[in-house]
Amino acid sequence: MLLITGLLTAMAPVLAEPSNAGARNFFTPTVGGDRLSFCVDSGTACGKPIADAWCRAVGFDKALNYRRDSTIINRPTVARYADTGGVCTGPQCESFRQIKCWRA
């Protein structure tokens, strides 16, 4: 998980501006200009850990909730893995539709 946080932190300046406090919705979150992959490159972690790391990278504490983009399943797409920075291309690539981040 440290690798995910490290990579996302390095990309934080291009991700989003943090809010002062409270919750903020991010629709179609991106990393390096590509959609954020729903899973890590190895497929061993999906969803919440990636959403939490992305929220921390953009200046929030954690993800309150998230949604997978099910509208693109079986359609060609591009998604960037948070842990390796690699790119997934093709209809098997899943990404986030929305992440709601929280900051105290």
Backbone hydrogen bonds in HBPLUS format (Angstrom, degrees):
<---DONOR---> <-ACCEPTOR-->    atom                        ^
c    i                          cat <-CA-CA->   ^        H-A-AA   ^      H-
h    n   atom  resd res      DA  || num        DHA   H-A  angle D-A-AA Bond
n    s   type  num  typ     dist DA aas  dist angle  dist       angle   num
A0005-THR N   A0001-MET O   3.08 MM   4  6.39 169.1  2.09 156.2 157.7     1
A0006-GLY N   A0002-LEU O   2.80 MM   4  5.93 159.4  1.85 149.5 155.9     2
A0007-LEU N   A0003-LEU O   2.97 MM   4  6.10 167.3  1.99 151.6 154.1     3
A0008-LEU N   A0004-ILE O   3.00 MM   4  6.15 170.3  2.01 156.4 159.5     4
A0009-THR N   A0005-THR O   2.84 MM   4  5.88 154.0  1.91 146.1 154.0     5
A0010-ALA N   A0006-GLY O   3.06 MM   4  6.23 152.8  2.14 143.9 150.6     6
A0011-MET N   A0007-LEU O   3.22 MM   4  6.51 136.7  2.42 138.6 149.8     7
A0011-MET N   A0008-LEU O   3.07 MM   3  5.05 128.6  2.34  94.4 108.3     8
A0012-ALA N   A0008-LEU O   2.94 MM   4  5.97 109.3  2.45 138.6 156.6     9
A0012-ALA N   A0009-THR O   3.17 MM   3  4.91 154.0  2.24  97.0 105.0    10
A0014-VAL N   A0011-MET O   2.96 MM   3  5.81 149.6  2.06 129.4 136.9    11
A0015-LEU N   A0012-ALA O   2.96 MM   3  5.01 155.9  2.02 108.8 116.7    12
A0022-GLY N   A0103-ARG O   2.77 MM  81  5.16 146.5  1.88 164.6 153.8    13
A0103-ARG N   A0022-GLY O   2.90 MM  81  5.16 139.0  2.07 131.2 144.2    14
A0024-ARG N   A0101-CYS O   2.95 MM  77  5.40 149.2  2.05 145.9 153.6    15
A0101-CYS N   A0024-ARG O   2.88 MM  77  5.40 154.3  1.95 161.3 154.5    16
A0026-PHE N   A0099-ILE O   2.80 MM  73  5.28 153.8  1.87 148.8 157.8    17
A0099-ILE N   A0026-PHE O   2.91 MM  73  5.28 153.5  1.99 147.2 156.0    18
A0028-THR N   A0097-ARG O   2.76 MM  69  4.79 168.4  1.77 127.1 131.1    19
A0036-LEU N   A0029-PRO O   2.92 MM   7  5.80 151.5  2.00 150.1 143.4    20
A0031-VAL N   A0034-ASP O   2.74 MM   3  5.41 153.4  1.81 157.4 165.4    21
A0034-ASP N   A0031-VAL O   3.06 MM   3  5.41 166.2  2.08 119.6 120.9    22
A0080-ARG N   A0035-ARG O   2.74 MM  45  6.06 162.7  1.77 174.2 177.3    23
A0096-PHE N   A0036-LEU O   3.19 MM  60  6.14 144.8  2.32 162.7 172.5    24
A0037-SER N   A0080-ARG O   2.89 MM  43  5.26 166.6  1.90 143.8 139.2    25
A0038-PHE N   A0094-GLU O   2.92 MM  56  5.45 161.2  1.96 120.4 122.5    26
A0047-GLY N   A0038-PHE O   2.91 MM   9  5.64 156.7  1.97 161.4 168.8    27
A0040-VAL N   A0045-ALA O   2.96 MM   5  5.79 151.6  2.05 164.4 168.8    28
A0043-GLY N   A0040-VAL O   2.92 MM   3  5.22 145.0  2.04 109.2 120.3    29
A0050-ILE N   A0047-GLY O   3.12 MM   3  5.64 122.0  2.47 114.3 127.8    30
A0051-ALA N   A0047-GLY O   2.95 MM   4  6.11 162.9  1.98 156.6 162.0    31
A0052-ASP N   A0048-LYS O   2.82 MM   4  5.94 165.3  1.84 160.6 163.9    32
A0053-ALA N   A0049-PRO O   3.10 MM   4  6.19 162.2  2.14 138.8 143.6    33
A0054-TRP N   A0050-ILE O   2.95 MM   4  6.14 157.5  2.00 148.8 155.1    34
A0055-CYS N   A0051-ALA O   2.97 MM   4  6.18 160.7  2.00 150.3 155.4    35
A0056-ARG N   A0052-ASP O   2.98 MM   4  6.28 161.6  2.02 152.4 157.3    36
A0057-ALA N   A0053-ALA O   2.97 MM   4  6.17 151.2  2.05 144.1 152.4    37
A0058-VAL N   A0054-TRP O   3.15 MM   4  6.46 132.9  2.38 142.8 154.3    38
A0058-VAL N   A0055-CYS O   3.16 MM   3  5.30 136.4  2.36  98.8 110.4    39
A0060-PHE N   A0055-CYS O   2.85 MM   5  5.08 161.0  1.88 146.8 142.1    40
A0059-GLY N   A0056-ARG O   3.14 MM   3  5.16 163.9  2.16 108.8 109.8    41
A0061-ASP N   A0102-TRP O   2.67 MM  41  5.72 151.2  1.75 148.5 158.6    42
A0062-LYS N   A0102-TRP O   3.37 MM  40  5.55 153.7  2.44 141.2 146.9    43
A0102-TRP N   A0062-LYS O   2.84 MM  40  5.55 157.1  1.90 163.6 166.5    44
A0064-LEU N   A0100-LYS O   2.66 MM  36  5.54 155.3  1.72 158.2 167.1    45
A0100-LYS N   A0065-ASN O   2.89 MM  35  5.37 177.3  1.89 156.1 155.3    46
A0067-ARG N   A0098-GLN O   2.87 MM  31  5.20 150.9  1.95 151.1 150.1    47
A0097-ARG N   A0067-ARG O   2.71 MM  30  5.38 167.7  1.72 145.0 149.2    48
A0098-GLN N   A0067-ARG O   3.39 MM  31  5.20 158.6  2.44 132.4 133.3    49
A0069-ASP N   A0095-SER O   2.90 MM  26  5.77 176.2  1.90 151.2 151.1    50
A0075-ARG N   A0072-ILE O   2.99 MM   3  5.28 145.3  2.12 138.7 133.2    51
A0074-ASN N   A0091-PRO O   3.26 MM  17  4.31 150.2  2.36 143.1 135.2    52
A0090-GLY N   A0077-THR O   2.97 MM  13  5.30 149.4  2.06 151.1 156.7    53
A0079-ALA N   A0088-CYS O   2.93 MM   9  5.19 155.6  1.99 146.7 153.7    54
A0088-CYS N   A0079-ALA O   2.73 MM   9  5.19 175.8  1.73 165.0 166.5    55
A0081-TYR N   A0086-GLY O   2.83 MM   5  5.43 163.1  1.85 156.1 161.9    56
A0085-GLY N   A0081-TYR O   2.98 MM   4  5.10 139.9  2.15 128.4 139.4    57
A0093-CYS N   A0090-GLY O   3.33 MM   3  5.90 168.6  2.34 117.5 120.9    58
